[in-house]
Amino acid sequence: MARPRRQRPGAWAPLLLLLLAGPVACAASPADDGAGAGGRGPRGRAQGDSGSDEAVPRHDSSYGTFAGEFYDLRYLSEEGYPCPTAPPVDPFAKIKVDDCGKTKGCFRYGKPGCNAETCDYFLSYRMIGADVEFELSADTDGWVAVGFSSDKKMGGDDVMACVHDDNGRVRVQHFYNVGQWAKEIQRNPARDEEGVFENNRVTCRFKRPVNVPRDETIVDLHLSWYYLFAWGPAIQGSITRHDIDSPPTSERVVSIYKYEDIFMPSAAYQTFSSPFCLLLIVALTFYLLMGTP
């Protein structure tokens, strides 16, 4: 008695993969370049020939021919062969303010209760291994920056800036303040940088090593520094003078090992919070209530 012929395992696996896969975009095949000049089309018959079916078999019973025909029908356009698609681009992760004062330090400047998307200026920092991760955001279409200074004045400061260029990109650049002028330094300690310009805001995120080789233009962040906060317009991807005459600074030196959540009211909200203004309001209210003699 003849033994039944056992089917070879995995023979239909390629076909199954073809069935499960979806269609992809196609690009023109180099082999088709000569099709218009008597070349052969995608099915192997010379274009323009009027030959019979006997000249070129339309189909036979072999598995290879069937799989080839199925692949042609499902995946190939008349122009050519499938090409790989580009991987998706990860969107910029929004800055979380719930972590401020807990797992990262934050500075907010603007309206009381503002966050990274509504403050005039926002900065956060946190330790990640041997790096410090910074997040910056400001209400501007140009640039946002943080400077590391030994005092509260501009001059001799290490500055990291995120600049929105004319191509719509946000790039992280390194500067050194020479007096009131910022000079770009080619040696840039930033890495893993990313940025976005949305809703008239420049927002970015980057890492910078805590310890760096001795350099006049790059400070060691394991030491404490005053932080200078600034933002302003850009012209053709180059930073210009900051938006306000006296940009805010940290009241005291900042340690990257201490996470605080510090809020500084902008000029529009400082007027009514000063002691003199409060005393004036009380006196005026008392005068109005008591009336004139």
Backbone torsions as a table, in degrees:
resi	resn	phi	psi	omega
1	MET	NA	128.6	-176.9
2	ALA	-69.6	136.8	178.5
3	ARG	-76.4	139.4	179.6
4	PRO	-64.6	141.9	-178.8
5	ARG	-74.8	120.4	-177.8
6	ARG	-82.9	133.6	-179.0
7	GLN	-73.1	135.7	179.9
8	ARG	-64.3	126.6	-177.7
9	PRO	-66.6	140.3	175.8
10	GLY	82.6	5.4	-177.7
11	ALA	-64.8	-33.5	-177.0
12	TRP	-95.8	4.2	-178.0
13	ALA	-60.5	-46.3	179.1
14	PRO	-59.7	-38.9	-179.4
15	LEU	-66.4	-38.6	178.6
16	LEU	-62.4	-39.2	177.7
17	LEU	-64.0	-37.5	177.9
18	LEU	-64.8	-37.8	-179.5
19	LEU	-66.9	-38.9	-174.9
20	LEU	-79.0	-29.8	-176.0
21	ALA	-73.1	153.7	179.1
22	GLY	-95.4	170.3	179.5
23	PRO	-70.5	150.6	179.2
24	VAL	-125.7	165.7	179.9
25	ALA	-70.7	150.6	-175.9
26	CYS	-120.2	150.0	174.5
27	ALA	-122.9	160.7	-177.6
28	ALA	-64.7	140.4	-179.0
29	SER	-87.8	138.6	177.0
30	PRO	-58.9	-29.9	-177.6
31	ALA	-68.4	-17.5	-177.0
32	ASP	-89.6	-2.1	-175.2
33	ASP	-61.3	-33.6	-176.6
34	GLY	-96.9	13.0	-175.7
35	ALA	-65.6	-35.3	-178.1
36	GLY	-75.3	-8.9	-178.6
37	ALA	-115.1	43.4	179.4
38	GLY	86.0	9.1	178.9
39	GLY	-72.3	-177.9	-178.3
40	ARG	-102.4	140.0	-179.6
41	GLY	-77.6	-177.9	-176.4
42	PRO	-65.6	-17.0	-179.1
43	ARG	-98.5	2.1	174.0
44	GLY	94.6	-2.2	179.2
45	ARG	-100.7	138.2	179.0
46	ALA	-63.5	132.7	-178.2
47	GLN	-70.5	137.4	-178.1
48	GLY	91.7	-13.5	177.5
49	ASP	-69.8	147.1	177.1
50	SER	-114.0	27.4	-177.5
51	GLY	-64.3	160.2	-178.6
52	SER	-80.3	173.4	179.0
53	ASP	-66.6	-21.3	-178.8
54	GLU	-71.0	-27.0	-177.6
55	ALA	-69.5	-41.2	178.9
56	VAL	-128.3	108.0	-178.0
57	PRO	-60.8	136.6	-180.0
58	ARG	-80.4	-28.3	-176.9
59	HIS	-169.1	142.9	167.9
60	ASP	-130.7	179.6	-169.6
61	SER	-87.2	1.4	-177.0
62	SER	-74.5	150.6	-179.4
63	TYR	-64.4	-40.0	-178.3
64	GLY	-61.5	-42.9	178.9
65	THR	-66.3	-41.8	180.0
66	PHE	-62.4	-44.6	179.7
67	ALA	-64.8	-39.4	179.2
68	GLY	-64.6	-42.8	178.6
69	GLU	-65.2	-39.8	179.4
70	PHE	-64.1	-41.8	179.7
71	TYR	-64.1	-42.7	178.6
72	ASP	-59.9	-44.8	-175.9
73	LEU	-69.2	-37.6	-173.4
74	ARG	-87.5	-33.7	-169.0
75	TYR	-114.8	-20.9	-174.0
76	LEU	-104.5	130.7	171.2
77	SER	-83.8	176.7	179.2
78	GLU	-70.9	-15.3	-177.5
79	GLU	-87.3	-26.0	-177.7
80	GLY	169.0	-145.0	-167.1
81	TYR	-113.2	158.1	-177.6
82	PRO	-67.5	147.4	177.2
83	CYS	-126.7	152.5	-177.6
84	PRO	-68.8	149.5	177.4
85	THR	-94.8	152.6	-179.7
86	ALA	-71.1	143.4	177.9
87	PRO	-66.7	151.3	179.6
88	PRO	-66.5	149.5	179.4
89	VAL	-92.5	128.1	-180.0
90	ASP	-68.9	131.8	177.9
91	PRO	-72.2	160.3	179.4
92	PHE	-70.7	124.7	-180.0
93	ALA	-73.0	129.7	-178.8
94	LYS	-64.7	149.8	-180.0
95	ILE	-75.5	129.3	179.4
96	LYS	-92.3	127.1	179.2
97	VAL	-99.4	-11.1	177.9
98	ASP	-66.1	-20.9	-179.7
99	ASP	-86.1	-5.7	-177.1
100	CYS	-63.0	131.6	-178.8
101	GLY	81.4	-4.2	-179.1
102	LYS	-114.7	-67.8	-179.3
103	THR	-110.4	2.2	175.3
104	LYS	-159.9	155.8	176.9
105	GLY	-92.7	147.3	-176.6
106	CYS	-137.1	147.4	170.0
107	PHE	-125.9	129.5	178.5
108	ARG	-124.4	135.0	178.8
109	TYR	-130.9	124.1	-179.4
110	GLY	147.4	-138.9	-178.5
111	LYS	-77.8	138.8	177.9
112	PRO	-54.6	135.0	180.0
113	GLY	83.7	7.4	-178.2
114	CYS	-73.8	163.2	178.6
115	ASN	-125.4	-167.0	-175.2
116	ALA	-64.9	-18.1	-178.2
117	GLU	-102.9	-7.6	-176.9
118	THR	-125.9	-15.8	177.9
119	CYS	-68.4	151.5	172.1
120	ASP	-60.4	-38.7	179.4
121	TYR	-146.0	140.5	178.6
122	PHE	-141.1	140.6	174.7
123	LEU	-143.3	141.7	172.3
124	SER	-135.5	156.7	178.3
125	TYR	-146.4	148.5	175.6
126	ARG	-159.6	151.6	179.7
127	MET	-82.3	133.6	172.6
128	ILE	-134.6	96.1	-176.9
129	GLY	63.6	-124.6	179.5
130	ALA	-91.6	10.7	-178.3
131	ASP	-118.5	162.3	168.4
132	VAL	-113.7	127.6	176.5
133	GLU	-96.2	127.2	178.4
134	PHE	-111.3	143.4	172.1
135	GLU	-127.0	128.2	-178.3
136	LEU	-128.1	146.6	177.1
137	SER	-156.1	140.3	179.4
138	ALA	-151.2	154.6	179.2
139	ASP	-82.0	81.9	-177.5
140	THR	-160.3	159.9	174.8
141	ASP	-105.6	9.0	-176.2
142	GLY	-112.1	-79.3	-174.7
143	TRP	-149.7	158.1	175.4
144	VAL	-139.2	140.2	-172.4
145	ALA	-146.5	161.9	171.3
146	VAL	-132.8	136.3	178.0
147	GLY	-116.7	148.6	179.7
148	PHE	-112.8	116.1	-170.7
149	SER	-130.5	152.8	175.6
150	SER	-84.3	-10.0	174.7
151	ASP	-141.4	-168.8	-178.5
152	LYS	-98.6	14.8	-176.6
153	LYS	-115.2	152.5	175.6
154	MET	-73.2	145.6	-179.7
155	GLY	128.3	116.9	-179.1
156	GLY	70.6	34.4	-175.8
157	ASP	-110.8	143.2	173.4
158	ASP	-85.3	124.2	-172.9
159	VAL	-128.7	134.0	171.9
160	MET	-113.2	127.0	-176.7
161	ALA	-130.1	143.7	174.0
162	CYS	-107.9	118.6	-170.1
163	VAL	-115.7	129.0	176.1
164	HIS	-88.7	115.4	-176.6
165	ASP	-93.8	-179.4	-175.9
166	ASP	-70.8	-15.8	179.0
167	ASN	-89.4	3.3	178.9
168	GLY	88.1	-1.0	179.3
169	ARG	-86.6	157.2	173.5
170	VAL	-115.2	114.8	-176.6
171	ARG	-110.5	145.3	177.7
172	VAL	-95.2	124.3	-178.4
173	GLN	-124.8	157.1	-179.6
174	HIS	-111.8	132.3	-179.6
175	PHE	-130.2	163.3	173.5
176	TYR	-133.7	124.1	-178.0
177	ASN	-76.5	121.8	172.3
178	VAL	-110.3	97.1	-171.5
179	GLY	65.7	-125.3	178.9
180	GLN	-95.0	8.0	-175.5
181	TRP	-113.7	135.7	-179.6
182	ALA	-98.5	120.9	179.1
183	LYS	-102.2	127.2	179.9
184	GLU	-73.3	135.7	179.3
185	ILE	-109.8	130.1	-177.0
186	GLN	-67.7	-31.9	178.1
187	ARG	-74.6	109.4	-174.2
188	ASN	-113.7	115.5	-178.3
189	PRO	-79.6	-4.0	-176.6
190	ALA	-72.8	146.5	173.5
191	ARG	-149.8	164.4	-176.7
192	ASP	53.4	39.2	-177.1
193	GLU	-81.8	148.8	175.0
194	GLU	-153.7	151.3	-178.9
195	GLY	-158.9	166.5	-178.1
196	VAL	-152.8	149.3	173.4
197	PHE	-119.1	110.4	-178.1
198	GLU	-143.7	143.9	176.9
199	ASN	52.0	42.3	179.3
200	ASN	58.0	35.1	177.4
201	ARG	-130.8	140.1	171.7
202	VAL	-99.6	122.3	-178.9
203	THR	-130.8	139.3	-179.0
204	CYS	-150.1	167.2	178.7
205	ARG	-148.0	135.3	178.5
206	PHE	-157.5	165.1	176.7
207	LYS	-115.6	153.3	179.7
208	ARG	-145.7	135.5	-179.1
209	PRO	-60.8	144.8	176.7
210	VAL	-68.6	-49.5	-179.2
211	ASN	-105.5	134.1	178.6
212	VAL	-132.2	156.5	174.6
213	PRO	-58.8	151.9	-175.6
214	ARG	-57.6	125.4	-178.9
215	ASP	-155.8	138.5	-177.8
216	GLU	-65.2	-31.4	-173.5
217	THR	-93.4	-7.7	-178.3
218	ILE	-127.3	121.0	-177.9
219	VAL	-92.4	158.8	172.7
220	ASP	-83.9	124.3	-175.8
221	LEU	-80.7	-7.5	175.7
222	HIS	-72.9	-14.0	172.4
223	LEU	-88.5	163.0	-179.5
224	SER	-94.0	139.7	-177.6
225	TRP	-137.3	157.7	166.1
226	TYR	-75.0	140.9	177.9
227	TYR	-102.5	129.9	176.6
228	LEU	-104.8	130.0	-177.1
229	PHE	-112.3	130.6	-177.7
230	ALA	-152.1	155.9	177.0
231	TRP	-159.6	160.0	-178.8
232	GLY	176.8	-175.0	-178.5
233	PRO	-78.6	163.7	176.5
234	ALA	-130.3	147.6	177.3
235	ILE	-121.5	115.1	-178.8
236	GLN	53.3	42.6	176.7
237	GLY	78.9	7.6	178.8
238	SER	-112.7	137.4	-176.8
239	ILE	-72.9	148.3	174.8
240	THR	-122.2	-170.5	-176.0
241	ARG	-59.8	144.0	-177.4
242	HIS	-64.9	163.2	-172.3
243	ASP	-66.0	-37.6	-176.0
244	ILE	-116.6	151.9	-174.9
245	ASP	-66.0	-38.2	-179.1
246	SER	-121.1	86.4	179.9
247	PRO	-60.8	150.8	-179.5
248	PRO	-69.8	153.9	175.6
249	THR	-135.0	161.5	176.2
250	SER	-69.3	143.5	-178.0
251	GLU	-68.4	-28.1	179.8
252	ARG	-141.1	170.6	-179.7
253	VAL	-64.5	149.3	-174.7
254	VAL	-110.0	132.9	174.3
255	SER	-105.1	128.9	-179.5
256	ILE	-69.8	-10.2	-179.8
257	TYR	-91.5	-4.2	-179.9
258	LYS	-118.7	118.4	-176.8
259	TYR	-94.9	117.2	177.7
260	GLU	-126.2	158.9	174.5
261	ASP	-118.1	99.5	-172.2
262	ILE	-110.2	129.0	177.5
263	PHE	-111.7	136.0	176.8
264	MET	-126.8	118.2	-179.9
265	PRO	-68.6	142.9	177.0
266	SER	-72.7	174.2	-175.7
267	ALA	-57.8	-33.4	-178.3
268	ALA	-67.0	-22.1	-177.9
269	TYR	-111.1	-1.4	178.8
270	GLN	-82.8	-25.3	-174.8
271	THR	-59.2	-46.9	-175.2
272	PHE	-86.1	-0.1	179.8
273	SER	-104.7	-5.7	-179.2
274	SER	-75.5	146.7	-179.4
275	PRO	-59.2	-40.4	-179.1
276	PHE	-63.4	-41.9	-179.2
277	CYS	-66.6	-38.9	178.8
278	LEU	-64.4	-41.1	178.5
279	LEU	-64.0	-38.2	178.8
280	LEU	-65.4	-39.8	179.2
281	ILE	-65.4	-41.2	178.9
282	VAL	-63.1	-45.5	-179.5
283	ALA	-62.6	-41.9	-179.7
284	LEU	-65.9	-40.2	178.6
285	THR	-63.9	-43.0	179.3
286	PHE	-62.8	-40.0	-179.4
287	TYR	-65.2	-41.2	-179.8
288	LEU	-68.7	-35.9	-179.7
289	LEU	-72.0	-40.0	-177.3
290	MET	-79.9	-25.6	-179.2
291	GLY	79.8	169.8	179.9
292	THR	-87.5	149.3	-179.8
293	PRO	-69.8	NA	NA
